[in-house]
Amino acid sequence: GAGRPSDEGVRDTNDDAQLSKLSCVRHGYFQDSFVHHFVRRPARRSPLINRGGTTVWCCLQCPAQPSSLPLAPKRQVVVLGAGYDTTYFQLASEGIYADKYIELDFRQARPLRLPLPSCGIAQAGRVVTDRYCLLPIDLREPSQLEAALEEAGLDPAAPTYVLSECVLVYLQPQHSREVVRWLAEHLECAAMVVYEQIQPHDAFGQQMLINLESRGCALLGIEATPTLEAHQQRFTDCGWHRAEAHTMDHVYSRCIDPQDKRRIERLEIFDEFEEWHLIQARL
Ligand code: SAM
């Protein structure tokens, strides 16, 4: 296996992520016809989590849509630490495809009857098809990253969208830097979107860390990237031409479509405004 025994807690964070997504779907925040396959015991999450999850979904899914990548002969998506992210299947069910959609994670593929493109092989926890690949690797090993992308047939010259949602933060800073640098050096035309916690050093940030640690995982990468500026610098130091970082408070107020916002705000009674701003300023 790709993991080490102490990685169990980090892998389990995926279950939590999918549980929250299913809660959003069940409360009408967004649509996903597949995430329920990956949640054993559905549970209601608080309106705070539902609204936060939806904000992330709105800003990650829009650029993730291969149709919004520049018109090019090939459009590619690489998802780091994808867990049981169902975006590929949801987009496919809407008729939206990238030429390559590659998911990388510790996890191995589950034997599910999902609508995989034909001509694929699904064996030993891996799926390799022309369009969609799911490969179990340890992101801390650049050689595994390189081998997986080669096996998946990624074209380093074609436009590539790289997504990392709550993943790099679980890696030691030197490992996350190595991943970021490797991608900058090997992809000729890429955009990378990273979503993770910042500002862990005040009382509220500490509480968020303690909650995570009590579930058996440490946010190792966070020591190196405590501020928005440090996040940006990590990318420019590692070879990316340009980097921009924003808090989710900024994203919610400035980047979400006002019509979507009105719809979201009508779904549940919401009175946790103070906590909302405290959390959103640290993501
Ligand atoms: N991105 C998914 C989402 O948002 O639904 C899952 C996020 S979950 C919080 C973190 C994921 O990162 C887990 O699925 C875990 O297995 C993966 N991960 C963490 N460290 C990793 C590593 N070194 N190599 C591969 N995957 C890793």
Residues whose N, C-alpha, C, O or C-beta is under 5 A from the ligand:
A	BS01	SAM	V10 R11 T13 N14 A17 L80 G81 A82 G83 D85 L104 D105 F106 R107 I137 D138 L139 R140 E165 C166 V167 Y170
